[in-house]
Amino acid sequence: MVAKVDIEFRLGDLTSSEQSVISDGFRAHTEEQDAPEYKKDRVKWLAFDERNDIRAVLTADILWDWIYIDELWISSKLRGEGLGRQMMQLAEKFAKSQSLQGVWLWTQSWQAEGFYRQLGYSQFTRFDNFPEGHSRIGFRKTLT
């Protein structure tokens, strides 16, 4: 028999107390399953111009033995000049220095599919028509 609960729909982010309940629940379940601890560290690389304005950003999360590239943005004026490649190489070098197994990321078909292939990333999945007429593509690169 299913326990009696009230289910509500709410728009927006979780409150800190809601997030706390979820985090505690996941932590307890992880311990019960004798699984590795979920510990995520956020890292970033920023490129500044001579006026100290941000011209490129790479954000990433370290989770277990992999680094996930969350965002790579290059100012339109600097695209195609090697800065994206340089930032990816710095993230990979950092990952190697931390003895991480590899790098993974998502991109869209209209973004940087060819760029990641040129850097040696292999596609591990493709979600077609997300959005309609386009694809979401998962890439990874093993470092060890």
N, CA, C and O atoms as CSV, one atom per row, in Angstrom:
chain,resi,resn,atom,element,x,y,z
A,1,MET,N,N,0.838,-1.188,0.000
A,1,MET,CA,C,0.000,0.000,0.000
A,1,MET,C,C,0.882,1.251,0.000
A,1,MET,O,O,1.867,1.323,0.736
A,2,VAL,N,N,0.526,2.225,-0.822
A,2,VAL,CA,C,1.276,3.470,-0.923
A,2,VAL,C,C,0.870,4.390,0.225
A,2,VAL,O,O,-0.312,4.553,0.528
A,3,ALA,N,N,1.887,4.990,0.856
A,3,ALA,CA,C,1.622,5.919,1.954
A,3,ALA,C,C,0.851,7.118,1.442
A,3,ALA,O,O,1.018,7.516,0.289
A,4,LYS,N,N,0.020,7.690,2.270
A,4,LYS,CA,C,-0.767,8.882,1.923
A,4,LYS,C,C,0.143,10.102,1.973
A,4,LYS,O,O,0.691,10.438,3.022
A,5,VAL,N,N,0.297,10.753,0.840
A,5,VAL,CA,C,1.087,11.988,0.749
A,5,VAL,C,C,0.339,12.979,-0.125
A,5,VAL,O,O,-0.479,12.586,-0.957
A,6,ASP,N,N,0.611,14.238,0.058
A,6,ASP,CA,C,0.088,15.294,-0.809
A,6,ASP,C,C,1.224,15.733,-1.725
A,6,ASP,O,O,2.309,16.065,-1.249
A,7,ILE,N,N,0.990,15.739,-3.012
A,7,ILE,CA,C,2.003,16.157,-3.979
A,7,ILE,C,C,1.610,17.514,-4.527
A,7,ILE,O,O,0.497,17.702,-5.020
A,8,GLU,N,N,2.546,18.468,-4.435
A,8,GLU,CA,C,2.309,19.829,-4.915
A,8,GLU,C,C,3.290,20.166,-6.027
A,8,GLU,O,O,4.453,19.767,-5.976
A,9,PHE,N,N,2.822,20.897,-7.029
A,9,PHE,CA,C,3.677,21.447,-8.068
A,9,PHE,C,C,4.051,22.866,-7.662
A,9,PHE,O,O,3.186,23.657,-7.286
A,10,ARG,N,N,5.341,23.189,-7.738
A,10,ARG,CA,C,5.817,24.543,-7.455
A,10,ARG,C,C,6.874,24.912,-8.488
A,10,ARG,O,O,7.742,24.104,-8.817
A,11,LEU,N,N,6.796,26.110,-8.984
A,11,LEU,CA,C,7.763,26.613,-9.941
A,11,LEU,C,C,8.928,27.236,-9.183
A,11,LEU,O,O,8.710,27.939,-8.196
A,12,GLY,N,N,10.156,26.996,-9.623
A,12,GLY,CA,C,11.303,27.663,-9.018
A,12,GLY,C,C,12.301,26.699,-8.417
A,12,GLY,O,O,12.108,25.483,-8.423
A,13,ASP,N,N,13.373,27.271,-7.899
A,13,ASP,CA,C,14.437,26.492,-7.274
A,13,ASP,C,C,14.008,25.965,-5.914
A,13,ASP,O,O,13.062,26.460,-5.302
A,14,LEU,N,N,14.725,24.956,-5.461
A,14,LEU,CA,C,14.488,24.433,-4.121
A,14,LEU,C,C,14.924,25.457,-3.078
A,14,LEU,O,O,15.894,26.186,-3.285
A,15,THR,N,N,14.213,25.511,-1.969
A,15,THR,CA,C,14.655,26.343,-0.854
A,15,THR,C,C,15.831,25.644,-0.190
A,15,THR,O,O,16.080,24.468,-0.454
A,16,SER,N,N,16.551,26.346,0.661
A,16,SER,CA,C,17.687,25.721,1.334
A,16,SER,C,C,17.236,24.562,2.223
A,16,SER,O,O,17.941,23.557,2.322
A,17,SER,N,N,16.086,24.682,2.864
A,17,SER,CA,C,15.612,23.583,3.710
A,17,SER,C,C,15.173,22.385,2.863
A,17,SER,O,O,15.403,21.242,3.255
A,18,GLU,N,N,14.547,22.630,1.709
A,18,GLU,CA,C,14.179,21.535,0.808
A,18,GLU,C,C,15.427,20.830,0.296
A,18,GLU,O,O,15.481,19.601,0.260
A,19,GLN,N,N,16.431,21.610,-0.102
A,19,GLN,CA,C,17.680,21.036,-0.597
A,19,GLN,C,C,18.367,20.223,0.495
A,19,GLN,O,O,18.954,19.176,0.222
A,20,SER,N,N,18.294,20.703,1.710
A,20,SER,CA,C,18.899,19.994,2.835
A,20,SER,C,C,18.272,18.621,3.036
A,20,SER,O,O,18.982,17.642,3.269
A,21,VAL,N,N,16.939,18.543,2.948
A,21,VAL,CA,C,16.241,17.262,3.095
A,21,VAL,C,C,16.696,16.297,2.009
A,21,VAL,O,O,16.982,15.132,2.287
A,22,ILE,N,N,16.762,16.779,0.777
A,22,ILE,CA,C,17.173,15.936,-0.355
A,22,ILE,C,C,18.623,15.483,-0.199
A,22,ILE,O,O,18.927,14.302,-0.368
A,23,SER,N,N,19.509,16.409,0.120
A,23,SER,CA,C,20.929,16.079,0.271
A,23,SER,C,C,21.133,15.042,1.368
A,23,SER,O,O,21.888,14.085,1.197
A,24,ASP,N,N,20.451,15.239,2.499
A,24,ASP,CA,C,20.562,14.270,3.598
A,24,ASP,C,C,20.044,12.905,3.170
A,24,ASP,O,O,20.633,11.881,3.518
A,25,GLY,N,N,18.955,12.882,2.421
A,25,GLY,CA,C,18.391,11.627,1.944
A,25,GLY,C,C,19.315,10.904,0.982
A,25,GLY,O,O,19.504,9.692,1.091
A,26,PHE,N,N,19.895,11.643,0.036
A,26,PHE,CA,C,20.839,11.028,-0.898
A,26,PHE,C,C,22.078,10.526,-0.169
A,26,PHE,O,O,22.580,9.442,-0.463
A,27,ARG,N,N,22.572,11.318,0.786
A,27,ARG,CA,C,23.758,10.923,1.546
A,27,ARG,C,C,23.497,9.621,2.295
A,27,ARG,O,O,24.333,8.718,2.283
A,28,ALA,N,N,22.341,9.522,2.948
A,28,ALA,CA,C,21.992,8.307,3.695
A,28,ALA,C,C,21.887,7.110,2.743
A,28,ALA,O,O,22.381,6.026,3.055
A,29,HIS,N,N,21.253,7.300,1.601
A,29,HIS,CA,C,21.113,6.207,0.641
A,29,HIS,C,C,22.482,5.756,0.123
A,29,HIS,O,O,22.736,4.559,-0.017
A,30,THR,N,N,23.353,6.714,-0.159
A,30,THR,CA,C,24.700,6.398,-0.634
A,30,THR,C,C,25.439,5.545,0.392
A,30,THR,O,O,26.085,4.558,0.038
A,31,GLU,N,N,25.341,5.929,1.667
A,31,GLU,CA,C,25.998,5.168,2.733
A,31,GLU,C,C,25.407,3.767,2.851
A,31,GLU,O,O,26.142,2.797,3.033
A,32,GLU,N,N,24.083,3.656,2.749
A,32,GLU,CA,C,23.427,2.344,2.823
A,32,GLU,C,C,23.892,1.429,1.698
A,32,GLU,O,O,23.996,0.216,1.883
A,33,GLN,N,N,24.170,2.002,0.541
A,33,GLN,CA,C,24.587,1.213,-0.626
A,33,GLN,C,C,26.101,1.013,-0.681
A,33,GLN,O,O,26.610,0.367,-1.596
A,34,ASP,N,N,26.814,1.564,0.291
A,34,ASP,CA,C,28.278,1.496,0.331
A,34,ASP,C,C,28.886,2.043,-0.960
A,34,ASP,O,O,29.872,1.512,-1.472
A,35,ALA,N,N,28.279,3.116,-1.475
A,35,ALA,CA,C,28.734,3.765,-2.711
A,35,ALA,C,C,29.723,4.882,-2.373
A,35,ALA,O,O,29.772,5.344,-1.233
A,36,PRO,N,N,30.511,5.314,-3.360
A,36,PRO,CA,C,31.449,6.420,-3.105
A,36,PRO,C,C,30.703,7.693,-2.710
A,36,PRO,O,O,29.612,7.967,-3.210
A,37,GLU,N,N,31.291,8.447,-1.828
A,37,GLU,CA,C,30.693,9.712,-1.372
A,37,GLU,C,C,30.526,10.667,-2.555
A,37,GLU,O,O,31.405,10.786,-3.408
A,38,TYR,N,N,29.377,11.341,-2.584
A,38,TYR,CA,C,29.114,12.349,-3.612
A,38,TYR,C,C,29.727,13.655,-3.137
A,38,TYR,O,O,29.222,14.301,-2.218
A,39,LYS,N,N,30.818,14.027,-3.776
A,39,LYS,CA,C,31.512,15.263,-3.429
A,39,LYS,C,C,31.854,15.957,-4.739
A,39,LYS,O,O,32.614,15.434,-5.554
A,40,LYS,N,N,31.288,17.130,-4.930
A,40,LYS,CA,C,31.488,17.878,-6.172
A,40,LYS,C,C,32.195,19.186,-5.848
A,40,LYS,O,O,31.761,19.935,-4.973
A,41,ASP,N,N,33.287,19.456,-6.560
A,41,ASP,CA,C,34.025,20.713,-6.408
A,41,ASP,C,C,33.940,21.492,-7.702
A,41,ASP,O,O,34.133,20.937,-8.784
A,42,ARG,N,N,33.653,22.773,-7.593
A,42,ARG,CA,C,33.510,23.669,-8.747
A,42,ARG,C,C,34.848,24.365,-8.979
A,42,ARG,O,O,35.476,24.852,-8.039
A,43,VAL,N,N,35.278,24.406,-10.247
A,43,VAL,CA,C,36.504,25.112,-10.628
A,43,VAL,C,C,36.212,25.981,-11.850
A,43,VAL,O,O,35.220,25.772,-12.548
A,44,LYS,N,N,37.079,26.947,-12.097
A,44,LYS,CA,C,36.856,27.838,-13.246
A,44,LYS,C,C,38.169,28.435,-13.726
A,44,LYS,O,O,39.130,28.573,-12.968
A,45,TRP,N,N,38.182,28.778,-14.991
A,45,TRP,CA,C,39.274,29.504,-15.611
A,45,TRP,C,C,38.655,30.722,-16.274
A,45,TRP,O,O,37.626,30.616,-16.941
A,46,LEU,N,N,39.283,31.883,-16.093
A,46,LEU,CA,C,38.774,33.125,-16.670
A,46,LEU,C,C,39.893,33.793,-17.459
A,46,LEU,O,O,41.047,33.799,-17.030
A,47,ALA,N,N,39.551,34.349,-18.599
A,47,ALA,CA,C,40.512,35.089,-19.421
A,47,ALA,C,C,40.094,36.554,-19.435
A,47,ALA,O,O,38.943,36.883,-19.724
A,48,PHE,N,N,41.042,37.423,-19.120
A,48,PHE,CA,C,40.787,38.867,-19.034
A,48,PHE,C,C,41.566,39.607,-20.112
A,48,PHE,O,O,42.672,39.207,-20.476
A,49,ASP,N,N,40.985,40.683,-20.620
A,49,ASP,CA,C,41.702,41.515,-21.580
A,49,ASP,C,C,42.489,42.587,-20.834
A,49,ASP,O,O,42.548,42.580,-19.604
A,50,GLU,N,N,43.094,43.509,-21.584
A,50,GLU,CA,C,43.947,44.545,-20.983
A,50,GLU,C,C,43.173,45.511,-20.083
A,50,GLU,O,O,43.773,46.179,-19.240
A,51,ARG,N,N,41.838,45.594,-20.252
A,51,ARG,CA,C,40.999,46.444,-19.389
A,51,ARG,C,C,40.429,45.651,-18.212
A,51,ARG,O,O,39.617,46.161,-17.440
A,52,ASN,N,N,40.868,44.389,-18.089
A,52,ASN,CA,C,40.413,43.490,-17.030
A,52,ASN,C,C,38.958,43.051,-17.204
A,52,ASN,O,O,38.301,42.662,-16.238
A,53,ASP,N,N,38.461,43.116,-18.443
A,53,ASP,CA,C,37.126,42.606,-18.761
A,53,ASP,C,C,37.232,41.117,-19.067
A,53,ASP,O,O,38.201,40.673,-19.683
A,54,ILE,N,N,36.254,40.360,-18.647
A,54,ILE,CA,C,36.240,38.923,-18.914
A,54,ILE,C,C,35.942,38.697,-20.392
A,54,ILE,O,O,34.968,39.223,-20.929
A,55,ARG,N,N,36.796,37.907,-21.038
A,55,ARG,CA,C,36.642,37.615,-22.464
A,55,ARG,C,C,36.420,36.133,-22.745
A,55,ARG,O,O,36.059,35.749,-23.858
A,56,ALA,N,N,36.641,35.295,-21.715
A,56,ALA,CA,C,36.394,33.858,-21.869
A,56,ALA,C,C,36.277,33.227,-20.486
A,56,ALA,O,O,36.917,33.657,-19.526
A,57,VAL,N,N,35.439,32.195,-20.416
A,57,VAL,CA,C,35.219,31.491,-19.147
A,57,VAL,C,C,35.055,30.003,-19.425
A,57,VAL,O,O,34.393,29.599,-20.381
A,58,LEU,N,N,35.673,29.204,-18.570
A,58,LEU,CA,C,35.429,27.761,-18.569
A,58,LEU,C,C,35.092,27.395,-17.127
A,58,LEU,O,O,35.894,27.624,-16.223
A,59,THR,N,N,33.909,26.828,-16.912
A,59,THR,CA,C,33.527,26.350,-15.586
A,59,THR,C,C,33.418,24.833,-15.641
A,59,THR,O,O,33.039,24.262,-16.664
A,60,ALA,N,N,33.756,24.187,-14.528
A,60,ALA,CA,C,33.757,22.729,-14.503
A,60,ALA,C,C,33.469,22.234,-13.089
A,60,ALA,O,O,33.655,22.945,-12.101
A,61,ASP,N,N,33.012,20.997,-13.034
A,61,ASP,CA,C,32.766,20.323,-11.757
A,61,ASP,C,C,33.604,19.062,-11.701
A,61,ASP,O,O,33.646,18.285,-12.654
A,62,ILE,N,N,34.266,18.869,-10.577
A,62,ILE,CA,C,34.990,17.623,-10.340
A,62,ILE,C,C,34.065,16.733,-9.533
A,62,ILE,O,O,33.625,17.096,-8.441
A,63,LEU,N,N,33.778,15.571,-10.081
A,63,LEU,CA,C,32.914,14.615,-9.404
A,63,LEU,C,C,33.529,13.239,-9.556
A,63,LEU,O,O,33.732,12.749,-10.666
A,64,TRP,N,N,33.821,12.624,-8.420
A,64,TRP,CA,C,34.522,11.350,-8.384
A,64,TRP,C,C,35.821,11.485,-9.170
A,64,TRP,O,O,36.644,12.337,-8.835
A,65,ASP,N,N,36.028,10.687,-10.189
A,65,ASP,CA,C,37.311,10.688,-10.893
A,65,ASP,C,C,37.264,11.362,-12.261
A,65,ASP,O,O,38.132,11.131,-13.103
A,66,TRP,N,N,36.248,12.196,-12.479
A,66,TRP,CA,C,36.098,12.875,-13.762
A,66,TRP,C,C,35.880,14.362,-13.545
A,66,TRP,O,O,35.462,14.796,-12.471
A,67,ILE,N,N,36.171,15.134,-14.585
A,67,ILE,CA,C,35.847,16.566,-14.568
A,67,ILE,C,C,34.808,16.802,-15.668
A,67,ILE,O,O,34.974,16.369,-16.808
A,68,TYR,N,N,33.745,17.494,-15.296
A,68,TYR,CA,C,32.657,17.818,-16.217
A,68,TYR,C,C,32.774,19.281,-16.621
A,68,TYR,O,O,32.709,20.167,-15.769
A,69,ILE,N,N,32.944,19.540,-17.908
A,69,ILE,CA,C,32.991,20.910,-18.413
A,69,ILE,C,C,31.547,21.396,-18.521
A,69,ILE,O,O,30.780,20.925,-19.360
A,70,ASP,N,N,31.199,22.328,-17.672
A,70,ASP,CA,C,29.830,22.831,-17.645
A,70,ASP,C,C,29.622,23.928,-18.682
A,70,ASP,O,O,28.650,23.902,-19.438
A,71,GLU,N,N,30.532,24.883,-18.714
A,71,GLU,CA,C,30.395,26.011,-19.645
A,71,GLU,C,C,31.756,26.367,-20.226
A,71,GLU,O,O,32.759,26.412,-19.513
A,72,LEU,N,N,31.774,26.616,-21.513
A,72,LEU,CA,C,32.943,27.201,-22.175
A,72,LEU,C,C,32.398,28.312,-23.058
A,72,LEU,O,O,31.692,28.064,-24.035
A,73,TRP,N,N,32.738,29.529,-22.698
A,73,TRP,CA,C,32.279,30.687,-23.457
A,73,TRP,C,C,33.491,31.520,-23.845
A,73,TRP,O,O,34.358,31.815,-23.023
A,74,ILE,N,N,33.527,31.890,-25.122
A,74,ILE,CA,C,34.582,32.753,-25.653
A,74,ILE,C,C,33.902,33.960,-26.289
A,74,ILE,O,O,32.958,33.805,-27.063
A,75,SER,N,N,34.372,35.150,-25.971
A,75,SER,CA,C,33.842,36.369,-26.587
A,75,SER,C,C,33.882,36.233,-28.103
A,75,SER,O,O,34.845,35.706,-28.660
A,76,SER,N,N,32.837,36.709,-28.765
A,76,SER,CA,C,32.747,36.553,-30.222
A,76,SER,C,C,33.960,37.144,-30.938
A,76,SER,O,O,34.358,36.641,-31.989
A,77,LYS,N,N,34.550,38.196,-30.390
A,77,LYS,CA,C,35.711,38.829,-31.029
A,77,LYS,C,C,36.967,37.965,-30.957
A,77,LYS,O,O,37.909,38.171,-31.722
A,78,LEU,N,N,36.982,36.998,-30.039
A,78,LEU,CA,C,38.173,36.159,-29.859
A,78,LEU,C,C,37.996,34.730,-30.355
A,78,LEU,O,O,38.934,33.935,-30.297
A,79,ARG,N,N,36.816,34.399,-30.835
A,79,ARG,CA,C,36.574,33.036,-31.324
A,79,ARG,C,C,37.424,32.756,-32.556
A,79,ARG,O,O,37.649,33.634,-33.390
A,80,GLY,N,N,37.886,31.525,-32.653
A,80,GLY,CA,C,38.686,31.112,-33.802
A,80,GLY,C,C,40.151,31.446,-33.680
A,80,GLY,O,O,40.904,31.227,-34.629
A,81,GLU,N,N,40.589,31.973,-32.541
A,81,GLU,CA,C,41.986,32.352,-32.360
A,81,GLU,C,C,42.741,31.408,-31.424
A,81,GLU,O,O,43.884,31.683,-31.059
A,82,GLY,N,N,42.107,30.293,-31.032
A,82,GLY,CA,C,42.807,29.303,-30.214
A,82,GLY,C,C,42.582,29.413,-28.722
A,82,GLY,O,O,43.101,28.597,-27.960
A,83,LEU,N,N,41.813,30.413,-28.284
A,83,LEU,CA,C,41.606,30.587,-26.846
A,83,LEU,C,C,40.779,29.448,-26.247
A,83,LEU,O,O,41.066,28.991,-25.140
A,84,GLY,N,N,39.766,28.991,-26.964
A,84,GLY,CA,C,38.963,27.869,-26.472
A,84,GLY,C,C,39.806,26.613,-26.325
A,84,GLY,O,O,39.706,25.902,-25.325
A,85,ARG,N,N,40.630,26.345,-27.317
A,85,ARG,CA,C,41.548,25.200,-27.261
A,85,ARG,C,C,42.489,25.332,-26.062
A,85,ARG,O,O,42.714,24.368,-25.331
A,86,GLN,N,N,43.031,26.527,-25.870
A,86,GLN,CA,C,43.957,26.764,-24.761
A,86,GLN,C,C,43.264,26.522,-23.414
A,86,GLN,O,O,43.848,25.918,-22.514
A,87,MET,N,N,42.033,26.988,-23.279
A,87,MET,CA,C,41.320,26.807,-22.010
A,87,MET,C,C,40.993,25.335,-21.775
A,87,MET,O,O,41.089,24.856,-20.645
A,88,MET,N,N,40.611,24.615,-22.822
A,88,MET,CA,C,40.353,23.179,-22.679
A,88,MET,C,C,41.633,22.448,-22.293
A,88,MET,O,O,41.604,21.537,-21.466
A,89,GLN,N,N,42.758,22.843,-22.890
A,89,GLN,CA,C,44.032,22.212,-22.550
A,89,GLN,C,C,44.403,22.474,-21.088
A,89,GLN,O,O,44.946,21.597,-20.416
A,90,LEU,N,N,44.110,23.671,-20.605
A,90,LEU,CA,C,44.377,23.969,-19.191
A,90,LEU,C,C,43.504,23.109,-18.273
A,90,LEU,O,O,43.974,22.617,-17.247
A,91,ALA,N,N,42.244,22.932,-18.641
A,91,ALA,CA,C,41.355,22.083,-17.840
A,91,ALA,C,C,41.844,20.636,-17.858
A,91,ALA,O,O,41.830,19.966,-16.825
A,92,GLU,N,N,42.274,20.152,-19.017
A,92,GLU,CA,C,42.788,18.789,-19.115
A,92,GLU,C,C,44.070,18.627,-18.304
A,92,GLU,O,O,44.257,17.619,-17.622
A,93,LYS,N,N,44.947,19.619,-18.380
A,93,LYS,CA,C,46.200,19.572,-17.607
A,93,LYS,C,C,45.890,19.534,-16.110
A,93,LYS,O,O,46.509,18.778,-15.361
A,94,PHE,N,N,44.939,20.348,-15.686
A,94,PHE,CA,C,44.526,20.341,-14.293
A,94,PHE,C,C,43.977,18.968,-13.904
A,94,PHE,O,O,44.326,18.430,-12.854
A,95,ALA,N,N,43.115,18.404,-14.757
A,95,ALA,CA,C,42.515,17.094,-14.480
A,95,ALA,C,C,43.605,16.031,-14.323
A,95,ALA,O,O,43.543,15.202,-13.415
A,96,LYS,N,N,44.588,16.060,-15.200
A,96,LYS,CA,C,45.700,15.106,-15.101
A,96,LYS,C,C,46.469,15.308,-13.796
A,96,LYS,O,O,46.861,14.337,-13.149
A,97,SER,N,N,46.683,16.563,-13.409
A,97,SER,CA,C,47.428,16.843,-12.171
A,97,SER,C,C,46.679,16.348,-10.932
A,97,SER,O,O,47.279,16.116,-9.882
A,98,GLN,N,N,45.359,16.190,-11.069
A,98,GLN,CA,C,44.529,15.682,-9.976
A,98,GLN,C,C,44.291,14.175,-10.098
A,98,GLN,O,O,43.521,13.594,-9.333
A,99,SER,N,N,44.960,13.551,-11.069
A,99,SER,CA,C,44.824,12.111,-11.344
A,99,SER,C,C,43.391,11.713,-11.685
A,99,SER,O,O,42.935,10.633,-11.311
A,100,LEU,N,N,42.684,12.590,-12.395
A,100,LEU,CA,C,41.324,12.277,-12.823
A,100,LEU,C,C,41.372,11.401,-14.068
A,100,LEU,O,O,42.316,11.474,-14.855
A,101,GLN,N,N,40.348,10.575,-14.239
A,101,GLN,CA,C,40.315,9.639,-15.361
A,101,GLN,C,C,40.029,10.310,-16.695
A,101,GLN,O,O,40.545,9.889,-17.730
A,102,GLY,N,N,39.200,11.365,-16.671
A,102,GLY,CA,C,38.856,11.978,-17.934
A,102,GLY,C,C,37.996,13.206,-17.800
A,102,GLY,O,O,37.724,13.697,-16.704
A,103,VAL,N,N,37.569,13.696,-18.975
A,103,VAL,CA,C,36.766,14.907,-19.110
A,103,VAL,C,C,35.504,14.540,-19.881
A,103,VAL,O,O,35.558,13.757,-20.830
A,104,TRP,N,N,34.368,15.106,-19.473
A,104,TRP,CA,C,33.149,14.899,-20.251
A,104,TRP,C,C,32.363,16.189,-20.298
A,104,TRP,O,O,32.545,17.071,-19.458
A,105,LEU,N,N,31.480,16.298,-21.293
A,105,LEU,CA,C,30.726,17.537,-21.482
A,105,LEU,C,C,29.545,17.299,-22.401
A,105,LEU,O,O,29.432,16.258,-23.049
A,106,TRP,N,N,28.673,18.287,-22.440
A,106,TRP,CA,C,27.554,18.338,-23.379
A,106,TRP,C,C,27.780,19.522,-24.305
A,106,TRP,O,O,28.351,20.534,-23.899
A,107,THR,N,N,27.335,19.397,-25.548
A,107,THR,CA,C,27.279,20.538,-26.457
A,107,THR,C,C,26.040,20.382,-27.326
A,107,THR,O,O,25.428,19.314,-27.354
A,108,GLN,N,N,25.677,21.417,-28.019
A,108,GLN,CA,C,24.536,21.373,-28.947
A,108,GLN,C,C,25.081,21.313,-30.372
A,108,GLN,O,O,26.206,21.739,-30.631
A,109,SER,N,N,24.288,20.789,-31.279
A,109,SER,CA,C,24.728,20.641,-32.668
A,109,SER,C,C,25.083,21.982,-33.309
A,109,SER,O,O,25.886,22.014,-34.241
A,110,TRP,N,N,24.512,23.077,-32.842
A,110,TRP,CA,C,24.826,24.390,-33.421
A,110,TRP,C,C,26.006,25.062,-32.709
A,110,TRP,O,O,26.408,26.166,-33.078
A,111,GLN,N,N,26.553,24.401,-31.697
A,111,GLN,CA,C,27.641,25.020,-30.945
A,111,GLN,C,C,29.014,24.540,-31.413
A,111,GLN,O,O,29.552,25.077,-32.382
A,112,ALA,N,N,29.584,23.551,-30.751
A,112,ALA,CA,C,31.003,23.254,-30.959
A,112,ALA,C,C,31.294,21.778,-31.186
A,112,ALA,O,O,32.323,21.272,-30.737
A,113,GLU,N,N,30.402,21.087,-31.878
A,113,GLU,CA,C,30.588,19.653,-32.109
A,113,GLU,C,C,31.941,19.365,-32.772
A,113,GLU,O,O,32.687,18.510,-32.296
A,114,GLY,N,N,32.259,20.060,-33.850
A,114,GLY,CA,C,33.529,19.860,-34.544
A,114,GLY,C,C,34.734,20.228,-33.708
A,114,GLY,O,O,35.769,19.567,-33.782
A,115,PHE,N,N,34.610,21.269,-32.920
A,115,PHE,CA,C,35.685,21.729,-32.040
A,115,PHE,C,C,36.119,20.615,-31.095
A,115,PHE,O,O,37.311,20.338,-30.960
A,116,TYR,N,N,35.153,19.979,-30.443
A,116,TYR,CA,C,35.497,18.926,-29.479
A,116,TYR,C,C,36.065,17.697,-30.172
A,116,TYR,O,O,36.943,17.030,-29.624
A,117,ARG,N,N,35.577,17.388,-31.365
A,117,ARG,CA,C,36.134,16.260,-32.118
A,117,ARG,C,C,37.605,16.541,-32.461
A,117,ARG,O,O,38.443,15.644,-32.377
A,118,GLN,N,N,37.917,17.792,-32.848
A,118,GLN,CA,C,39.295,18.167,-33.165
A,118,GLN,C,C,40.214,18.044,-31.951
A,118,GLN,O,O,41.413,17.807,-32.093
A,119,LEU,N,N,39.642,18.205,-30.764
A,119,LEU,CA,C,40.435,18.095,-29.534
A,119,LEU,C,C,40.569,16.649,-29.057
A,119,LEU,O,O,41.160,16.392,-28.008
A,120,GLY,N,N,40.023,15.711,-29.823
A,120,GLY,CA,C,40.171,14.307,-29.471
A,120,GLY,C,C,39.067,13.729,-28.615
A,120,GLY,O,O,39.220,12.644,-28.055
A,121,TYR,N,N,37.964,14.433,-28.507
A,121,TYR,CA,C,36.828,13.942,-27.724
A,121,TYR,C,C,35.999,12.983,-28.571
A,121,TYR,O,O,35.836,13.188,-29.774
A,122,SER,N,N,35.482,11.947,-27.943
A,122,SER,CA,C,34.623,11.001,-28.650
A,122,SER,C,C,33.188,11.144,-28.152
A,122,SER,O,O,32.941,11.391,-26.972
A,123,GLN,N,N,32.274,10.987,-29.060
A,123,GLN,CA,C,30.850,11.098,-28.737
A,123,GLN,C,C,30.405,9.846,-27.994
A,123,GLN,O,O,30.674,8.729,-28.435
A,124,PHE,N,N,29.719,10.034,-26.856
A,124,PHE,CA,C,29.182,8.868,-26.152
A,124,PHE,C,C,27.667,8.787,-26.215
A,124,PHE,O,O,27.087,7.748,-25.901
A,125,THR,N,N,27.023,9.870,-26.617
A,125,THR,CA,C,25.575,9.833,-26.825
A,125,THR,C,C,25.148,11.019,-27.669
A,125,THR,O,O,25.866,12.011,-27.799
A,126,ARG,N,N,23.972,10.890,-28.233
A,126,ARG,CA,C,23.398,11.975,-29.040
A,126,ARG,C,C,21.886,11.945,-28.843
A,126,ARG,O,O,21.243,10.916,-29.049
A,127,PHE,N,N,21.337,13.062,-28.449
A,127,PHE,CA,C,19.900,13.198,-28.209
A,127,PHE,C,C,19.355,14.065,-29.342
A,127,PHE,O,O,19.450,15.291,-29.288
A,128,ASP,N,N,18.784,13.429,-30.370
A,128,ASP,CA,C,18.286,14.153,-31.543
A,128,ASP,C,C,16.965,14.858,-31.231
A,128,ASP,O,O,16.214,14.461,-30.340
A,129,ASN,N,N,16.713,15.922,-32.002
A,129,ASN,CA,C,15.505,16.748,-31.851
A,129,ASN,C,C,15.385,17.339,-30.452
A,129,ASN,O,O,14.312,17.350,-29.847
A,130,PHE,N,N,16.519,17.829,-29.957
A,130,PHE,CA,C,16.546,18.482,-28.646
A,130,PHE,C,C,17.335,19.762,-28.763
A,130,PHE,O,O,18.535,19.738,-28.488
A,131,PRO,N,N,16.742,20.892,-29.155
A,131,PRO,CA,C,15.345,21.056,-29.553
A,131,PRO,C,C,15.115,20.579,-30.989
A,131,PRO,O,O,16.036,20.122,-31.665
A,132,GLU,N,N,13.891,20.696,-31.424
A,132,GLU,CA,C,13.480,20.224,-32.753
A,132,GLU,C,C,14.477,20.672,-33.821
A,132,GLU,O,O,14.786,21.857,-33.944
A,133,GLY,N,N,14.973,19.698,-34.592
A,133,GLY,CA,C,15.904,19.994,-35.679
A,133,GLY,C,C,17.358,20.071,-35.244
A,133,GLY,O,O,18.237,20.273,-36.082
A,134,HIS,N,N,17.630,19.917,-33.973
A,134,HIS,CA,C,18.988,20.010,-33.441
A,134,HIS,C,C,19.261,18.818,-32.526
A,134,HIS,O,O,18.370,18.012,-32.256
A,135,SER,N,N,20.484,18.719,-32.061
A,135,SER,CA,C,20.863,17.610,-31.186
A,135,SER,C,C,21.674,18.099,-29.997
A,135,SER,O,O,22.384,19.102,-30.071
A,136,ARG,N,N,21.547,17.370,-28.909
A,136,ARG,CA,C,22.401,17.549,-27.726
A,136,ARG,C,C,23.370,16.377,-27.754
A,136,ARG,O,O,22.955,15.223,-27.857
A,137,ILE,N,N,24.653,16.674,-27.662
A,137,ILE,CA,C,25.676,15.656,-27.861
A,137,ILE,C,C,26.581,15.570,-26.640
A,137,ILE,O,O,27.065,16.583,-26.135
A,138,GLY,N,N,26.798,14.354,-26.179
A,138,GLY,CA,C,27.709,14.113,-25.065
A,138,GLY,C,C,29.056,13.659,-25.592
A,138,GLY,O,O,29.136,12.737,-26.404
A,139,PHE,N,N,30.122,14.311,-25.126
A,139,PHE,CA,C,31.490,13.962,-25.504
A,139,PHE,C,C,32.293,13.623,-24.260
A,139,PHE,O,O,32.007,14.106,-23.164
A,140,ARG,N,N,33.305,12.782,-24.449
A,140,ARG,CA,C,34.225,12.465,-23.348
A,140,ARG,C,C,35.612,12.217,-23.915
A,140,ARG,O,O,35.797,11.912,-25.094
A,141,LYS,N,N,36.574,12.363,-23.018
A,141,LYS,CA,C,37.967,12.105,-23.373
A,141,LYS,C,C,38.634,11.479,-22.160
A,141,LYS,O,O,38.652,12.064,-21.077
A,142,THR,N,N,39.178,10.290,-22.351
A,142,THR,CA,C,39.880,9.612,-21.268
A,142,THR,C,C,41.298,10.152,-21.197
A,142,THR,O,O,41.958,10.315,-22.223
A,143,LEU,N,N,41.766,10.429,-19.984
A,143,LEU,CA,C,43.088,11.025,-19.799
A,143,LEU,C,C,44.107,10.037,-19.244
A,143,LEU,O,O,45.311,10.278,-19.337
A,144,THR,N,N,43.649,8.937,-18.672
A,144,THR,CA,C,44.593,7.985,-18.053
A,144,THR,C,C,44.727,6.728,-18.876
A,144,THR,O,O,45.476,5.824,-18.505
